[in-house]
Structures are given as structure tokens and as C-alpha cells.
């Protein structure tokens, strides 16, 4: 059953449409499953309106407005829910089991997010990192909520 769920999530990421730059090589790493409220994606020199089905790429920065949220499905089945007033950047991602190449690194500058591990946590848990301004978490296959506040004064 778990493999079926991961396969379905992977298929969702592969089959949905692309919005914005980077369409030429289509090396997306994740897809917005759902978006509510004002969610923006900063990509290179462009700011795009986030929406369900939008593909995401390494270096994309996701900014959610007050009361906004977004559900993100990565190619390996990892799920990330970004809460209101969040600022999150995907700094690295690779899921290539045939080449034994894995990387997952997101930086949550502010706001909150819920992480639910996918296949990468089973195959290469040491390759997963989630960072905030004052902490870095190494994930070993789990589900957790992380919140990043302003640095203490």
C-alpha cells in the first residue's frame, strides 16, 4: 500500500503542468498539490503566482502570505506543507536511485512547515536536511512540524 501511495505521488509530480521559466529542460523536483491564499514563487529573476499543479525547481523560494498555505509533493513522495507567512527555499534536491544520488535540503527562513518523509528517507536518510536560521535538522524518516521565528535579540 505504501509503495502505491509513493507511486501515485510521483505520478502526480510527473504529470502536472509547468508554470513559469525553466520549462525548456523540465527538470522539476516537486509539484504544488494544493495552494490556498496568496503563495508566490521566486525563481531566478521572476516572481510567479503559485497554484495547484505548478512545478517547482531547485533554488525556488516559496513565500506564503497571511492565512495562505501550500502542499508540496516531491518526486520521491516527500510531502511538505508550508503554513502562513512562510519563507522557504529549496536549496538542493536529487532523487536518482539508479545512480545512487540523493539530496534534500530546504531552508525555512520564517514561518512553519510540516514535513512527511518519502522514499528518500528510507533509501538515504543521511541526505535529508532541513535548516532554519538557528538550527539544522537531519531527518531519519519521520513526520514533524518545524517553525522558524526571528533570531533572538
C-alpha positions as CSV (number, residue, x, y, z in Angstrom):
1,X,0.0,0.0,0.0
2,X,2.8,2.4,0.9
3,X,4.5,1.8,-2.5
4,X,1.2,2.5,-4.2
5,X,0.9,5.8,-2.4
6,X,4.5,6.8,-3.3
7,X,4.0,5.8,-6.9
8,X,0.8,7.9,-7.1
9,X,2.5,10.9,-5.6
10,X,5.4,10.5,-8.1
11,X,2.9,10.2,-11.0
12,X,1.2,13.4,-9.8
13,X,4.6,15.2,-9.9
14,X,5.4,14.0,-13.3
15,X,2.0,14.5,-15.0
16,X,1.1,18.1,-13.9
17,X,1.7,21.2,-15.9
18,X,4.5,23.8,-15.6
19,X,4.2,27.5,-15.0
20,X,7.0,30.0,-15.5
21,X,10.6,29.8,-16.6
22,X,12.6,26.6,-16.7
23,X,10.1,24.8,-19.0
24,X,12.8,24.1,-21.6
25,X,14.6,21.4,-19.7
26,X,11.7,20.3,-17.3
27,X,14.0,19.1,-14.5
28,X,11.4,19.8,-11.9
29,X,11.7,18.3,-8.4
30,X,8.3,18.8,-6.9
31,X,4.7,20.0,-7.6
32,X,2.2,22.1,-5.7
33,X,-0.5,19.6,-4.8
34,X,-2.7,22.4,-3.5
35,X,-2.5,26.1,-2.7
36,X,-4.8,28.3,-0.7
37,X,-4.4,32.1,-0.4
38,X,-1.5,34.2,-1.7
39,X,1.5,32.0,-2.5
40,X,4.4,33.3,-4.6
41,X,7.4,31.5,-6.1
42,X,10.6,33.5,-6.7
43,X,12.5,31.8,-9.5
44,X,15.7,33.4,-10.9
45,X,14.5,37.0,-11.8
46,X,10.8,36.2,-11.8
47,X,8.1,36.2,-9.2
48,X,5.2,33.8,-10.1
49,X,1.8,33.2,-8.5
50,X,1.8,29.7,-7.0
51,X,-1.1,27.4,-7.9
52,X,-2.1,23.7,-7.9
53,X,-0.1,21.7,-10.4
54,X,2.8,24.2,-10.6
55,X,6.2,22.5,-10.9
56,X,9.0,23.5,-8.6
57,X,12.7,23.5,-9.2
58,X,15.9,23.7,-7.1
59,X,16.5,27.2,-5.9
60,X,12.8,28.1,-5.9
61,X,11.8,30.3,-3.0
62,X,8.2,29.9,-1.7
63,X,6.6,32.8,0.0
64,X,3.2,32.4,1.6
65,X,1.0,35.3,2.6
66,X,-1.0,35.7,5.8
67,X,-3.5,32.9,6.0
68,X,-2.0,31.1,3.0
69,X,-0.7,27.6,2.8
70,X,0.7,25.2,0.2
71,X,1.1,21.4,-0.1
72,X,4.1,20.3,-2.0
73,X,4.8,16.7,-3.3
74,X,8.4,15.9,-4.2
75,X,9.3,13.3,-6.7
76,X,10.3,10.7,-4.1
77,X,6.9,11.1,-2.3
78,X,8.2,13.5,0.4
79,X,5.4,15.9,1.4
80,X,5.9,19.4,2.7
81,X,3.1,21.7,3.8
82,X,4.1,25.3,4.1
83,X,2.0,27.4,6.5
84,X,1.0,31.1,6.5
85,X,3.6,33.9,6.3
86,X,6.4,31.4,5.5
87,X,9.6,31.9,3.5
88,X,11.1,28.6,2.4
89,X,13.8,27.8,-0.2
90,X,14.6,24.5,-1.9
91,X,18.4,24.6,-1.8
92,X,19.2,21.2,-3.1
93,X,17.2,18.1,-4.3
94,X,18.2,14.9,-6.1
95,X,16.4,11.7,-6.3
96,X,18.1,9.3,-8.7
97,X,18.1,5.8,-7.2
98,X,19.7,4.2,-10.3
99,X,22.7,6.5,-9.8
100,X,22.6,6.3,-6.0
101,X,22.3,10.1,-5.9
102,X,20.2,11.6,-3.2
103,X,19.9,15.1,-1.7
104,X,17.2,17.1,0.1
105,X,17.9,20.4,1.6
106,X,15.3,23.1,2.4
107,X,15.8,26.3,4.3
108,X,12.9,27.7,6.3
109,X,13.7,31.4,7.0
110,X,10.4,32.1,8.7
111,X,7.0,30.5,9.3
112,X,6.1,26.9,9.8
113,X,6.1,23.8,7.7
114,X,5.1,20.1,8.2
115,X,7.4,17.5,6.8
116,X,6.4,13.9,6.0
117,X,9.2,11.7,4.7
118,X,9.1,9.9,1.4
119,X,11.3,7.2,-0.3
120,X,14.5,9.1,0.1
121,X,14.3,8.8,3.9
122,X,14.2,5.0,3.5
123,X,17.0,4.8,0.9
124,X,19.4,7.6,2.1
125,X,18.2,9.2,5.3
126,X,21.6,10.9,5.8
127,X,21.0,13.0,2.7
128,X,18.0,14.9,4.1
129,X,18.5,18.3,5.8
130,X,16.0,21.0,6.9
131,X,17.5,24.2,8.2
132,X,16.2,27.3,9.9
133,X,18.2,30.5,10.9
134,X,19.2,28.9,14.2
135,X,19.1,25.1,13.6
136,X,19.6,22.3,11.1
137,X,17.7,19.0,11.4
138,X,19.0,15.8,9.9
139,X,16.0,13.6,9.1
140,X,15.9,9.9,9.6
141,X,12.5,9.1,8.2
142,X,9.6,10.7,10.1
143,X,7.0,13.4,10.2
144,X,7.5,16.6,12.1
145,X,6.5,20.3,12.3
146,X,9.2,22.9,12.2
147,X,8.8,26.6,13.0
148,X,11.3,29.4,12.3
149,X,11.0,32.6,14.2
150,X,13.1,35.7,14.1
151,X,16.5,35.3,15.7
152,X,16.6,36.2,19.4
153,X,17.7,39.8,20.1
